[in-house]
Amino acid sequence: MEVRHSTRNNLVSYPIRDIVLEAKAIEKAGTRMIYMNIGDPAAFGFGPPQHILDAAREALGKGLTGYAPSEGDPELRKEIAASEGVTEGDTFVTAGLSEGIDFLFHSLLDPGHNIVLPSPTYPLYITKERIYYGTENYYDCDAGWEPDAESLRKSINERTSAIVLINPNNPTGAVYSRKSVQEIIDVAGEFHLPVISDNAYDMMVFDGECPDIRKVHKDVQLIVGGSLSKNFLYPGARVGWLAFHGDSMGKLKEGIQKLCNQRLSVNWEMQKGAVAALRGNKGHIESFNHELRKRRDYIVKRISETDPLSMSPPKGAFYAFVRVESRKWKTDWQFCRELLRHGVVTVPGSGFSSALKGLYFRIVLLPPIDQLGEAFGRIEKMMNEKG
Ligand SMILES: Cc1ncc(COP(=O)(O)O)c(C=O)c1O
């Protein structure tokens, strides 16, 4: 007999990995798959700078075999504080930014309340809003993928406790203009709400510049989330952090400290790797961004040649969110499943927002150009077969 499980579990979904189960089944039956679903640089041969690995390896020899301080290694907190322009007490180290997001939603959301999310958004935010019994609430970011301040203003209600901003954005690859960031800050200020700024990709910009929200937030409370995963190409390290900018967040920080305490600590050696990441040379990002720009240009070309696909060209992070303007597919899942049968794994757009209008799928810009070419060949074949 099946063991009893919590109903809360039914609220968890993570489409980026969920679709892999279906892909594996098709692969087993003999179709070679091109995985364009998951944002893991290591899967495509990109790795962290050597000095980060060296620092983690060296730390292994130093007998850091106990629990690290729950809120994070003091040396790392010092580096985070210096790079964020806050005090060490305003920083917390988490097991990836994922855990930081979990702690924030845990601490900010009461049942029936909401944190306003960009539409589309990184799916973890949707799951967290659901499992803490919040109400899903979005603001539109679908016009050229820039956030719409008016839509944000309309979505805020008396049960709203924070606003999420992801810049550069996953899944769209948008890099918001300074004007858009300022507008979001202004609305947050109007309603006295804190802004959670997900900066997981803030060094990954290959077209234009990413405005620094720390320079515009002024007296609006700002919580910045960072991570080793993307900017430093080291998702396996599982080191992320939160930095609190501004006053009147003492109770919130106490809550985060308690959550850090109850899970004891983050891997200590990897935190030493993170110290080296923040202190050391960041030259790796230039060559990585150069690679991304090449892939972006290639994808833009292929999409412009493939009817009925369209997209706003990504400028940062490593994703493209592609629109399918056709009635031949009723849902994005139907489209993505058909693509699976042609050997291409993508993520259905609805996994990134339930408020999205239109049919979309997300791909990563990480595969080498010849693999992207093969994937687009398969996509075109499917389009032609559909007639
Ligand atoms: C926007 C965004 N935020 C946070 C995360 C989580 O990152 P981490 O690996 O640090 O948990 C991801 C991972 O893909 C992401 O895309």
The ligand as a Tripos MOL2 file, in Angstrom:
@<TRIPOS>MOLECULE
LIG
   16    16     1     0     0
SMALL
NO_CHARGES

@<TRIPOS>ATOM
      1 C1         16.7550   33.3740  -11.4230 C.3       1 LIG1
      2 C2         17.3270   32.3000  -10.5790 C.ar      1 LIG1
      3 N1         17.3690   32.4750   -9.2490 N.ar      1 LIG1
      4 C3         17.8610   31.5330   -8.4300 C.ar      1 LIG1
      5 C4         18.3120   30.3210   -8.9320 C.ar      1 LIG1
      6 C5         18.8170   29.2830   -7.9740 C.3       1 LIG1
      7 O1         20.1840   29.2640   -8.0180 O.3       1 LIG1
      8 P1         21.0840   28.4020   -7.0210 P.3       1 LIG1
      9 O2         21.7770   27.4000   -7.8530 O.co2     1 LIG1
     10 O3         22.0190   29.4110   -6.4230 O.co2     1 LIG1
     11 O4         20.2150   27.8000   -5.9960 O.co2     1 LIG1
     12 C6         18.2890   30.0910  -10.3040 C.ar      1 LIG1
     13 C7         18.7250   28.7990  -10.8560 C.2       1 LIG1
     14 O5         18.5630   28.4790  -12.0110 O.2       1 LIG1
     15 C8         17.7790   31.1030  -11.1510 C.ar      1 LIG1
     16 O6         17.7150   30.9270  -12.4780 O.3       1 LIG1
@<TRIPOS>BOND
     1     1     2 1
     2     2     3 ar
     3     2    15 ar
     4     3     4 ar
     5     4     5 ar
     6     5     6 1
     7     5    12 ar
     8     6     7 1
     9     7     8 1
    10     8     9 2
    11     8    10 1
    12     8    11 1
    13    12    13 1
    14    12    15 ar
    15    13    14 2
    16    15    16 1
@<TRIPOS>SUBSTRUCTURE
     1 LIG1         1 GROUP 0 **** ****
